[in-house]
Amino acid sequence: MGNSDLRRLDREIRVTTKKLEAVRRGEWWPLNGSERRAMARALAGGSYRVARGRSAGRAEEQMDSTGSAAEMRLNAELTALHGERQRLITEAARAKAAKKSSGWF
């Protein structure tokens, strides 16, 4: 393990955290392609219904569920990154302890 691996993971953790905050604010840029299509579909359908004078309830629910699915995906990604970072740190500590105990100095 090197510092470069930890720096890379830390950068990915920062990027994923920014994406998660953006999704919580309702921004679309962190969404993947299928999530964007679902949001656009719900938006178009809801605006069509509103233009016809009807309720856009289902479309709003679809947009909310797509946003929460993206939030869950990013949370899982963040958890996996934190786990990988912890694994790398533990691995390095074990290697360092083994190196110290193997020699005289």
C-alpha positions as CSV (number, residue, x, y, z in Angstrom):
1,M,0.0,0.0,0.0
2,G,1.2,3.5,-0.7
3,N,0.2,6.9,0.1
4,S,-0.9,7.3,-3.5
5,D,-3.6,4.6,-3.0
6,L,-4.9,6.5,0.1
7,R,-4.8,9.8,-1.8
8,R,-6.8,8.3,-4.6
9,L,-9.4,6.9,-2.3
10,D,-9.6,10.1,-0.3
11,R,-10.2,12.0,-3.6
12,E,-12.9,9.6,-4.6
13,I,-14.5,9.9,-1.2
14,R,-14.6,13.7,-1.5
15,V,-16.1,13.5,-5.0
16,T,-18.7,11.0,-3.9
17,T,-19.6,13.2,-0.9
18,K,-20.0,16.2,-3.2
19,K,-22.3,14.1,-5.5
20,L,-24.4,13.0,-2.5
21,E,-24.8,16.5,-1.2
22,A,-25.8,17.7,-4.7
23,V,-28.4,14.9,-5.1
24,R,-29.8,15.9,-1.7
25,R,-30.2,19.5,-3.0
26,G,-32.1,18.1,-6.0
27,E,-29.4,18.7,-8.6
28,W,-29.2,16.4,-11.7
29,W,-25.5,16.4,-12.6
30,P,-24.5,13.5,-10.3
31,L,-27.3,11.2,-11.7
32,N,-26.3,8.4,-14.0
33,G,-28.0,8.0,-17.4
34,S,-30.9,5.8,-16.5
35,E,-31.7,8.1,-13.5
36,R,-31.6,11.1,-15.7
37,R,-33.9,9.5,-18.2
38,A,-36.4,8.6,-15.4
39,M,-36.3,12.1,-14.1
40,A,-36.8,13.6,-17.5
41,R,-39.7,11.2,-18.3
42,A,-41.4,12.0,-15.0
43,L,-40.9,15.7,-15.5
44,A,-42.3,15.6,-19.1
45,G,-45.2,13.5,-18.0
46,G,-46.0,15.7,-15.0
47,S,-45.8,18.9,-17.0
48,Y,-48.1,17.4,-19.7
49,R,-50.7,16.5,-17.1
50,V,-50.4,19.9,-15.4
51,A,-50.9,21.6,-18.8
52,R,-54.0,19.6,-19.2
53,G,-55.3,20.8,-15.8
54,R,-54.7,17.5,-13.9
55,S,-52.6,16.5,-11.0
56,A,-49.0,15.6,-11.4
57,G,-48.9,13.5,-8.2
58,R,-47.5,10.3,-9.8
59,A,-44.8,12.2,-11.6
60,E,-43.7,13.9,-8.4
61,E,-43.6,10.5,-6.7
62,Q,-41.5,9.1,-9.5
63,M,-39.0,12.0,-9.3
64,D,-38.8,11.6,-5.5
65,S,-38.2,7.9,-5.8
66,T,-35.6,8.3,-8.5
67,G,-33.8,10.9,-6.3
68,S,-33.9,8.6,-3.3
69,A,-32.6,5.7,-5.3
70,A,-29.6,7.8,-6.5
71,E,-29.0,8.9,-2.9
72,M,-29.0,5.2,-1.8
73,R,-26.6,4.3,-4.6
74,L,-24.2,7.1,-3.6
75,N,-24.4,6.2,0.1
76,A,-23.5,2.6,-0.8
77,E,-20.6,3.7,-2.9
78,L,-19.4,6.0,-0.1
79,T,-19.6,3.1,2.4
80,A,-17.6,0.8,0.1
81,L,-14.9,3.5,-0.4
82,H,-14.6,4.0,3.4
83,G,-14.4,0.2,3.9
84,E,-11.6,0.0,1.3
85,R,-9.7,2.8,2.9
86,Q,-9.9,1.2,6.3
87,R,-8.7,-2.1,4.8
88,L,-5.7,-0.4,3.2
89,I,-4.8,1.3,6.5
90,T,-5.1,-2.0,8.4
91,E,-3.0,-3.8,5.9
92,A,-0.3,-1.2,6.1
93,A,-0.3,-1.3,9.9
94,R,0.1,-5.1,9.8
95,A,2.9,-4.9,7.4
96,K,4.7,-2.3,9.5
97,A,4.2,-4.4,12.7
98,A,5.5,-7.5,11.0
99,K,8.6,-5.6,9.7
100,K,9.3,-4.2,13.2
101,S,9.0,-7.6,14.9
102,S,11.1,-9.4,12.4
103,G,14.4,-7.6,13.0
104,W,16.5,-6.5,15.8
105,F,16.0,-2.8,15.3
